[in-house]
């Protein structure tokens, strides 16, 4: 095949642009890296802890703690205390996969795994979209995927499982539809294609291992895809893919059984489906599971869902939203591969509507200030598939506008202008805007490092620290109990003081509150509280008997 100089030049500049964006994305995703392995949320802290634990012991069950066995509230958020042993409070997939990799590379690899996998996913997404449209739209989609605020933000917070789940799902689609192994081998016979199909199924299974709560829409999507394309489906490919899927799900069932005592129990359902509860039942079937895991676990509130969709999709990323509607009709009217592309758009729309109705019906307040609409609110990470489905639609709009240029230079200039403008807005949203911007979080983590070092100096390894939201600072170095303002906490304090040293870390008490605690609330329990050190708005206190 002979290429003219213009085609070679376009290809060279396209590669330069993609490599540049990839480097910007990767470096930006490392902004929260720190030597103390402190994370923004308790979910990330727990996932990192259990990944390291699995690398060391091949188990998610923490070491037995006699004090935690006596006091079941001794555990950080996002974990479960099972008779003195800590277990993950969410899904096991991320900690399992990252733990295995860290056996070879060490736990520092936790910081770069999600960015690297996401870069590979962007390449796969580009190839998948290019197969349905053209190379130009595929390349623009690659860029929009990597620099999308939601993807970039949660890739930087890579120990949360949402981005990894989406990455594995897209990689599975790529393996099935693009068949990269067979194409690389230059052989599209059934033997080489079977490798692609097996790994596609395996990736789908691992995606569900990482985030099994998405099983319903993935199962429906796969079934609808089979019905739509059944005439062109080779049943041998389907069987090979199912073998890979069952292997991926096998990890899910085995690890859940070893950790929680039942293949369908996760950290979220452990209290409902604990071994003690299951032992009281004669059998456990899908009807029992359905009583707890409903189709719409947060209810059906379309008006509320629309309000959240407007806030977290349309308004939050308005400069991207304006590109969606024209791009949809541009792709819908495409003549090449029209039937396949239209069905892909319809399926993406159905999944997006489902995600909006399912999670949008839920009132989530991650931020203590419920009026704040920020990237850190859970809607953004729950709707990651929706945002990614929109990237080729937005890319189609940019490509269509660029083709209005009369020369190659003007077409490039239009595309570059769009990308730079979008990049500027996205950088502002991800890194600079609001109290949850990554630069602000980096500053908070640096401050938290100094707090952690000071508190660990004041407290002994066996002590218990009562916290409100700071468990992520001290776990796993110290035992934590949350929260302070709870009757069960006060009731346990006298016994805790008898067993070990007890501290409280949280918002600094006014002097009047200290006097009240020492003359009334704690005095009635035979206890007293004294200030150890103040860290700006928060302080460390010692609680002891008198």
N, C-alpha and C positions, 0 to 999 in steps of 0.2 A: 504494500500500500504506500502511495506517495503522498506526502503532505507538502502543501505550498508554504512559503515563508510566513504568510499571514496567520495560517493555522498554528504553526509552530510558535509564533510570537504570542498568540492568544493563550495557548496552552502553558507557555512559560510564565507569563504574567499571572495567570490564574493560579498556578502552583505557588508562586511567591505570595499572592494574597492569602491563600488558604494556610500556608505555613505561618505567615505573620499572625493571622487571627488565632491559630492554634497556640502559638507561643504566648500571646497576650492572655488568652483564656487560661492556659496552664499556670502561668506565673500569678495571675489574679486569684486563682483558686487556692493558692498556698498562703494567702494573707493571714490566715488564722493559726499557722504553724507556730508552736511554742515548745520549748524544752521540757516543760512541766506536764505536758499532755493534759492540759486543761481544755475543756470543751464548753460550748455555749449552753447546751441543754443537758438535762439528766439522761435523755435517750441516748445521746452521743456518748456520754460518759459510761453508761452501762454497756453499750455495744462494744466500746473499746476494751473495757474491763473483761468482758466475757470472751472476746476474741483472743486476748492475751491468755486468759485462763485456759481456753480450749487448746491453744498452741502448746501450753505447758503440760496439760493433763489429759487431753483428748476427752474432756468432759465439761459440761456447763454447770455442774453442781459445785458450788464453792465449798471450801473447807468447813467442817463443822465448827460452830461457835456456840459454846455453852451458854453464854449470856444472851445471845440472840434466840436460843432455844427457849429460854425462860421468858424473854420479852419479845414477842413477835413483831413489835413495831420497830425494832432495830434493823433498819435497812433503808437504803436511799430510794428515791423515786425511780420508777422504771425497772425495779427489781421485785422479786417475791421472796419472802422469808418462809422457807419450808422446813419447820422444826430445826432451826439453827443453821440451815444451809441456804445460801442465796442462789436464786435461779433468775434467768432473764424474765423481765416483765413484758416482753413483746415477742417478736419473731426471731428465730434462730439463724436464718439463712445468711445474713451479712456477717455475723460473728463467726459462723462456721467457715465460710469461704475465705474471709480475711485472716482468720486464725490459722488456717492451713498454709496460706501464702507466707504469713509472718514466721512460720517455723524455719523457713529458709532465710528470709531477709531481715527478720527482727520487726519489732512493733513500729519502728519509724515509718515503715511502708504504709501504715494506715493513712498517713497524710496524703499520699500520692495515688493510691489505688483508684479511688473514685474519679479523680481528674483523668487518669490514663484510660480507664474503661470508657469514660464519657467521650473522650477524643476518638477512640475506636468506634464508638456508637455513632458519632457524627459522620464518620467516613461511611459506615454502613447505611445510615439514613440517606446520605448523599447518593450513593449508588442505587438504592432502592427507588428514590424519587426520580433520578435520572433515567432509570429504566422505563418509567411511566411517562416522563415528559421529555426533557433534553438535558444535556450536560450543563448548560448555563443555569437553568433553574435548580439543578442538583447542587451546583457549587454555591449558589446564593442560599439555598436551604441549609447547607453545611454551616455557613457563617451565621445565619440567623439562629440555628440550633445552639451553637456554642455560646453565642453572646446573648441569648435570651435571658432576661433578668432572673426568671424562676430557675432555669437550669443552672446558670452561673452561680447564683446565690447558694443553692442547696448542694451543688458540687463542692463548693468551698466548705460546706458543713457535711462532709462526705461520710461521716459515721452514722448519719440517718439513712434509713434504708430506701427512701423514696426514689432517689436518682438511680441507685443500683438496680432496683426493680425495673424501672423504665428502660435502662440500658440493656438488661438481659432480654427483655421482651422484644425490643427493636432488633437486637442482634439475632434473636430467633427468627423473626420475620425475614431478615436479610438472608440468613442461611437457607431458609426454605424457598424464597422467591428468586434470589439472585444466584444462588448455588455457587459461591465463590471458590470452593475447593475443586469442584469439577471444572470450572472455567480456568482455574490456575493450572490444573493438570492437562488442560486442553482436551478433555475427554468427558463427554456428556452421556456416556452409557450408564446403565443402572448401577454398576458397581461403584463408580466414583460419586454419582448423585446420592447414593445411599449414605455416604459420609455426611453430606450436607443435611440430609433429612434427619439423621440420627442426632446430630449436634443441634439442629433446630429444635427438636423435641426436648433434648436435654436442657437447652437454654430456657425454654418455656417452663419446664419443671423447676429449674433453679429460680426463675423469676417468682414463681408461686411459693417456693421455699423462703425467699427473701421477704415477700409480702403476700401472704396467703389470703388476706382480706379482699383481694381483687379477683378472686377465683371466679366469681359469678360472671362478670362481664367478659373475662377472657374466655371462659367456657362457651358462653353464648356467641362471642365473636368467632371463635374457631368453628363452631357448629354451623353458623350462618355462612361462613366462607366455604365450608364443604358443600353445603346445599347450592350455593351460587355457582361454584366452579366444579361441580361434581362430574360434568361431562369430560373435562380435561384432566381430572384427577386420576393418577395412577395408583391403584390400591396398594401396590407393593411399597410405594413411597410413604403412604399413610401408615402402614404397619411398622415400617422402620422408624418413622417419626414417633409413633406411639411407644416404641421400645425406649427411645431416648427420653420421652416424657415420663414414663414410669420409673426410669432410673432416677431422674431429677426429683420426682415426688417420693421415691424411696428414701432419699436422704431426709426429706421432710418427716415422713412417718417414723423412721428409725430414731432420729434425733429427738423427736417429740416424745416417743415412748421411753427412751433412756432418760430424758430429763424430767418429764412430767407424769410418766406412768401410763400414757395413752396416746396413740398415734394422731388423734384429732385434737388434742389439747395443746394450746399455746399459752404463752405467758399472760395473754389477755383473758383467757377463759380458765385459767388454772384454779381459781377459787370456786368456779362452778363445776368443773370436771376434774377435781382433785382425786387422787387415788382413794381417799377416805370416802368421798361421795360415791365414787363408782363402785366401791366394794359393797355398798349398801343396796346396789341395784342388781337384779338378776341378770340383766343384759343391758347393753348400751347400743342404740341403733341411731339411724339418721333422723328418726322422728324426735328423739331426745335432743339431738343437736339442733334441729329446726326450731325447737321451743325457745332456744336461746339466741341462735344466729339467724335473724330474720332477713328477708329480702331488703327491707328498708329499715335498718336498725335505729335510725334517727327520726323515723316518721316520714310522712309525705306532706311537705309544706312548700308547694311550688312558688308562692309569693315570696316567702323568705329566701328560697333558693335563688330566685331571680334577683333579689336585692343583693345577695352576696356575689352572684355572678357579675352584676353590674359594677360592684365595688372592686372586685379582685381580678377581673378580666378586662372589662371594657374601659373603666376609668383609670385603674392603676397603671395600665400600659396603653394609654390612649393612642400614642404615636404608632403603635403596632396594630391596634384595633382598626384604624382607618384603612389599613391595607387589606383587611380580610374580605370584606364583601365583594369588591371588584375582583380580587384574586379567585374567589370561589367561582364566579361566573366565567372567568377566563379559563379556568381548568375544566369547568363543566362543558364549555363549548369546544374544547380541544377535539380535533378529529382523529388524530392518531391514538390508537388504544382507547377510544372513547368508552367502550363498554366496561373495561377493567377499571379505568380511572373513575368513572362515575360510581361504580359500586364501592370503590375504596373511599370516595368522599361520603357516600351514604353511611357506610359502616363507621367511619370516623365520627360522623355527626351523631349517630346513635349512641356510641360510647361516650361522647362528650355530654350529651343530654343526660345520660344515666349518671355520670359522675357529678354533674351539677345538681341533679335532683337528690342523689344519695347524700353527698357531703354538704351541699348547700342548704339542705333542710335542717342541718345541725347548727345550733348556736354555739360557736367556739370562741372562747376568750383566752387566748394564750398570753396576751399582754395584760398586766394588772390594770391598765387603763383601757377599758372596753371600748372607748371611743376611737382608739387608734386603729387605722387601717394600714398595716405594714407587711413587708415581705415575710416577716417571721411568723405571721399567723398561719395556722395549719391549712387553710383553704388553698394557699399557693402550692404547697407541696402535694396535697391531695389531687390537685388539678394539673399536675405536671404532664400527664398524657394529653390533656386538652391543649395545653400551650404548644406542645411539640407537634400535634396534628395540624396546628395552624401555620407552622413555619413554611411548608411548601406553598400554601395558599398565599401567604405574604410574599414569598419569593416570586410567584407568578405575576403579581402586580408590579413588582420592581422590574422584572424582566420585560413585561409588556411595555411599561413606560420607557425603558431604555431603548427599546426597538423603534421608538418614534424618532430617535436621533438619526441624522442623515449620513453621518460618517462613523467609522469605527471609533475614532477618538471621542466623538460626542456620546456614543453609546457607553463607552467605558466611563466617561466623566459622569454621566447620569447614575450609573450603577455605583460607582465609588462614592458619589455624593450621598446617595441613599444610605449606604453602609456606614459611612462616617457619621452621618446625622443620627442614625439609629444607635450606633456605638456610643455616641456622646450621651444620649438620653439613658441608655442602659447602664453605663458606668456610673452616672449620677444616681440612678435608682439603687443599684446593687451596693455601691461603696460609700456614697456620700449622704444619701437622703435619710432623714429620720433617726430615731434612737436605735434602730435595728440594722443600720447600714454596717457593712463589714469593717470599715475603718473605725467606727465607733466600737464595734465588738472587739476588734483587735486591741484597742486602748483599754477596754474593760478587762480583757484577759491578761494584759500586762499588769494591770493593777491587781487583779486576782492572784497572780503569781506571788507578788510580795505579801499579800494577805495570807495566802496559804503557807508560805515559808514561816511567817511570824507565828501563826496559830499552831503549826506543828511543833515549833520550838517550845511553846507554852504548855502543850498537852502531851501526855504520855501515849504510847501506841495502844494501850488497852482501854483508854478513856472513851466516853460517849459524849458526842456533841449534839445538842438539840438545835435544830435549824428550822428555818421556814422555807427558804428557797436556795440555800447555799450548800446543800448536800454535795453538789457537783464539785465544790472546791476541796472538800476534805475526804471524800470517798475515792479510793479504797484505803487511804492512809489511816483513817480513823473511823470508828463506828459512828453512825449517825442515826438520829431519831427525829422525825418530823410529824406535825409542827409543834410549836410551843403552846399556842392558844387552843388547847384541847383538854377536856377534863381527864381523859385517859392518861395524858402526859403528866399532869400534876399528880394524879393518883399513883403513878409508878415512880415518881421522883425519890421518895424515901428509900425504897428498895434499891433503886439504881445507885444512890449515894452509898449504900452499904456495900454494894458489889464492886464499885469502881469509881473513878473520878468523873464528875459530871460537869459539863459546861453548856453554856448557851451562846450561840453566835447569831446576831441579827440586828435589826434596827436599834440604834442607841436609845435606851430608856431615858425619858426626862427624870430629873431628880425626884419629882413627886411620885413617879411610878416605882422607883427604887425604894422609897420610903414605904409605900403601900405594900410592896412585896415583902419587905423585911419586918414590917410591923403587923401584917395581917395575913396575906395570902400564903406566903411561904412559912411564916412563923407558926401558923397553925399545923404545919406539916413537920415542924422541928427543923426547918431548913433556913438558910440565908443565901443571899446573892451578893457578889462583890465584883466590881469592875476590874478587869485585867488590862485591857488595852482598847483604845478606840481607833478605828480606821475610817476616817471621814464620817459618813453617816451611819456606820455600823460599828458594833463593839463585840468583844469577847468577854463573857462573864463566867465566873466560877460559882457553882451551886454546891453548897456543902452543909453539913449538919453543924449545930452549935451546941 
